[in-house]
Amino acid sequence: MSGAAPLGTSDSKAAAQAVREMFTSIAPRYDLLNHLLSFNVDRLWWRRAARSFSSILSRGNIRVLDLCCGTGDMTFALFRQARMSQVRILGVDFSHSMLRLAQNKSRGIALCWIEADALTLPFADGMFDLITAAFGFRNLADYDAGLREIVRLLKPGGECGILDFGEPEGLVGRVYRVYFRHVLPVIGTMVSGVRGPYEYLPASVERFPPPPTMLERMRHAGFREVSWKPYTFGIAGLYRGHK
Ligand SMILES: C[S@@+](CC[C@H](N)C(=O)[O-])C[C@H]1O[C@@H](n2cnc3c(N)ncnc32)[C@H](O)[C@@H]1O
C-alpha cells in the first residue's frame, strides 16, 4: 500500500487524519497562498484541465464529481466549461472548513458540496460520467484504493482526470526545486501562520509516484487509454483514463 504519509504518521488512518487537520488549519489562507505561491498559474491549470473535458462537459445531462475539491476552484472551472448544458457537478472534500469556503464562493451557482472521504464515498456504483481531482489525489492515504474508488463510481466509458504536481527535469527542474523546497515552505508558513503544511507539500510531491508508475497503477485499477500531459514544464500534469 502507498499513499500520503505526513511526518509522524505510521498508518493510513493517522495519515488521513493528519491531512484533514493540515488542510483545515490552512483553509482561511488557502486561496491566497495558492495564487501567490504559483504566481497565479494555478488558475490556468484548472482552466486547462477543465477544457480538456469539454466534449463530455458539453454533452448535457451528465454527472460530474470533483474529488478533494477544497475551496472549489477546479469545480468552478468545470462549471464554467460546462456553461450552457444540463450538468450536475458535485464537489467532495473531507475538510469541513474548506467546504464552507467553497460554499460561500458559490452562492447563486448550482453546485453541490458534500463532506466525505474520497476513499469511501457515499455514492452508488457507476453514477458519474466524469471524475476529477486537482492537487488532492496526492494527499490520499492509499493511492490504489483511491483509483479503485474512482473506477467504481464511473459509468462504463466514463472519464477521470487527476491534476497534480510533478517533478520537472533539466535546468527548469533544478531552479524549480530550489524554489519548491526552500522558498515556498518559508512563505507558506509565514503567510498561513501554521508550521507543517507547507513543509509537507514538497515532501508529498517527492513521495508521489512518477508518471510511468502512476499510469501503470491506473491500468492496474481498471482504467484504459491512460495518459499524462505535462503542464508548465511538468511542474503539474494531468492524468487521464477511461473506465
Ligand atoms: C491541495 S488541496 C486541493 C483543493 C482544490 N482541489 C484545488 O485544486 O485547489 C487538497 C484537498 O484535498 C482534500 N483531501 C485530502 N485527502 C482527502 C480525502 N481522503 N477525502 C476527501 N478530501 C481529501 C483536503 O481536505 C484538501 O482540501
The ligand as an ORCA input file, in Angstrom:
! r2SCAN-3c Opt
* xyz 0 1
  C      -4.284     20.824     -2.118
  S      -5.997     20.836     -1.742
  C      -6.713     20.949     -3.356
  C      -8.019     21.685     -3.365
  C      -8.576     22.009     -4.745
  N      -8.885     20.827     -5.495
  C      -7.609     22.876     -5.529
  O      -7.218     22.499     -6.648
  O      -7.262     23.942     -5.012
  C      -6.286     19.181     -1.301
  C      -7.675     18.930     -0.730
  O      -7.886     17.531     -0.662
  C      -8.639     17.240      0.487
  N      -8.446     15.815      0.794
  C      -7.280     15.167      1.028
  N      -7.497     13.874      1.271
  C      -8.841     13.676      1.159
  C      -9.682     12.558      1.319
  N      -9.205     11.355      1.630
  N     -11.005     12.727      1.121
  C     -11.519     13.941      0.823
  N     -10.773     15.049      0.688
  C      -9.440     14.930      0.866
  C      -8.110     18.201      1.533
  O      -9.007     18.386      2.584
  C      -7.879     19.455      0.694
  O      -8.989     20.316      0.738
*
